[in-house]
Amino acid sequence: MATTNHLEAKASKERYAGFSRDLDLFVDLDLSTLALPWEQFAANFQDIRFEFSWIPEEVFNAGQAAFLRNLLSHEDKLFRRPETIKMWRAAALANIRHCLNNLSTGDVGARQCP
């Protein structure tokens, strides 16, 4: 359930000592693919596109752009733990911006943008 809203996910209760920190790591790991090298990021997006190939291209692209814009608008909350912020935040934000730029210009060909 935490991955349905990465930015707002929080533990409803501390089930064991450190549970909230573990949840933070889990959510950060789920978003870690945003920080992949661009070629892998784009390939991952193409895989997601294939999975949802029944959705018209313009509808899919609009949905993905909205999702990415939401992440970008909360960039200070993108990752939660200090070590994941340090390792992944800059690369993830660069990929998100690159992808949004490609989506806005219609340049969403193979390996150009998720």
C-alpha positions as CSV (number, residue, x, y, z in Angstrom):
1,M,0.0,0.0,0.0
2,A,2.9,2.3,0.6
3,T,3.8,2.4,-3.1
4,T,0.4,3.7,-4.1
5,N,1.4,7.1,-2.9
6,H,5.1,7.2,-2.4
7,L,5.2,10.8,-1.3
8,E,2.7,10.5,1.5
9,A,3.2,7.0,2.7
10,K,3.8,6.6,6.4
11,A,3.4,3.9,9.0
12,S,0.1,3.9,10.8
13,K,1.8,2.5,13.8
14,E,5.3,1.4,14.8
15,R,4.9,-2.4,14.5
16,Y,8.5,-3.0,15.8
17,A,11.4,-0.8,16.7
18,G,12.6,0.9,13.5
19,F,9.5,0.0,11.4
20,S,9.1,3.6,10.1
21,R,12.7,3.7,9.0
22,D,12.3,0.4,7.2
23,L,9.2,1.7,5.5
24,D,11.1,4.7,4.3
25,L,13.8,2.5,2.9
26,F,11.2,0.3,1.2
27,V,9.6,3.3,-0.5
28,D,13.0,4.7,-1.5
29,L,14.0,1.4,-3.0
30,D,10.7,1.3,-5.0
31,L,11.6,4.7,-6.5
32,S,15.3,3.9,-7.0
33,T,14.8,3.0,-10.7
34,L,14.2,6.8,-11.3
35,A,18.0,7.2,-10.7
36,L,19.1,4.6,-13.2
37,P,21.5,5.7,-16.0
38,W,19.3,7.4,-18.7
39,E,19.5,4.4,-21.1
40,Q,18.2,2.0,-18.5
41,F,15.6,4.5,-17.2
42,A,14.3,4.9,-20.8
43,A,14.3,1.1,-21.4
44,N,12.4,0.6,-18.1
45,F,9.8,3.2,-19.3
46,Q,9.4,1.4,-22.6
47,D,8.8,-1.9,-20.7
48,I,6.1,-0.1,-18.7
49,R,4.6,1.3,-21.9
50,F,4.5,-2.2,-23.3
51,E,2.7,-3.4,-20.2
52,F,0.1,-0.8,-20.8
53,S,0.0,-1.0,-24.6
54,W,-3.8,-1.1,-24.5
55,I,-3.9,2.5,-23.4
56,P,-3.7,5.1,-26.3
57,E,-0.2,6.7,-26.6
58,E,-1.4,10.3,-25.8
59,V,-3.4,9.1,-22.8
60,F,-0.4,7.1,-21.5
61,N,2.0,9.9,-22.0
62,A,-0.2,12.4,-20.3
63,G,-0.6,10.2,-17.3
64,Q,3.1,9.6,-17.1
65,A,3.8,13.3,-17.4
66,A,1.4,14.0,-14.6
67,F,3.0,11.4,-12.4
68,L,6.5,12.7,-13.1
69,R,5.4,16.4,-12.6
70,N,4.0,15.4,-9.2
71,L,7.3,13.8,-8.2
72,L,9.2,16.8,-9.4
73,S,7.0,19.3,-7.6
74,H,7.8,17.4,-4.4
75,E,11.5,16.9,-5.1
76,D,12.5,17.5,-1.5
77,K,10.4,14.5,-0.5
78,L,11.4,12.2,-3.4
79,F,13.7,10.1,-1.3
80,R,13.5,9.9,2.5
81,R,16.7,8.5,4.0
82,P,19.9,10.5,4.0
83,E,21.9,7.8,2.2
84,T,19.3,7.4,-0.6
85,I,18.9,11.1,-1.0
86,K,22.7,11.3,-1.4
87,M,22.9,8.4,-3.8
88,W,19.9,8.8,-6.0
89,R,18.2,12.3,-5.8
90,A,20.3,14.2,-8.3
91,A,20.2,11.5,-11.0
92,A,16.4,10.9,-10.4
93,L,15.6,14.6,-10.8
94,A,17.7,14.8,-14.0
95,N,15.9,11.8,-15.5
96,I,12.5,13.2,-14.6
97,R,13.3,16.5,-16.1
98,H,14.8,14.9,-19.2
99,C,11.7,12.7,-19.6
100,L,9.3,15.6,-19.1
101,N,11.1,17.6,-21.7
102,N,10.9,14.8,-24.2
103,L,7.2,14.3,-23.4
104,S,6.4,18.0,-23.9
105,T,8.2,18.1,-27.2
106,G,6.6,14.9,-28.4
107,D,10.0,13.2,-28.6
108,V,9.0,9.9,-27.0
109,G,10.5,7.5,-29.5
110,A,12.4,4.4,-28.5
111,R,14.9,5.0,-25.8
112,Q,14.2,8.7,-25.8
113,C,11.9,8.9,-22.9
114,P,9.9,6.6,-20.7
